[in-house]
Amino acid sequence: MFLISCPFCGPREESEFSYGHEGHIARPADPDSLSDAEWADYLFMRKNPKGWHYERWNHARGCRRWFNVARHTVTHEIRAVYKMGDPPPAIEP
């Protein structure tokens, strides 16, 4: 178990949150022009790095708001927590 600092509620245990997958995925500008393969790629293909990763989280058992986290997928170290719409911070290895 690790702590996540909700930008609205402060530090809470991981069990209060729901993982929302990779962060900063841009919706296609013209989805009607995509082929089935391109649409499937947008919907299902995500990075699965071993290392630093930008993620979306939801404080499901708290304020129910979405936010972004820069987290190391092996050590679970969190370098940044920031609100939706804010630019991702640079992460040093």
Secondary structure, DSSP 8 states (H G I E B T S, - for coil): --EEEETTTEEEEGGG-EEEEES-----S-GGGS-HHHHHHHHH-----SSEEEEEEE-TTTT--EEEEEEETTT--EEEEEETTS-------
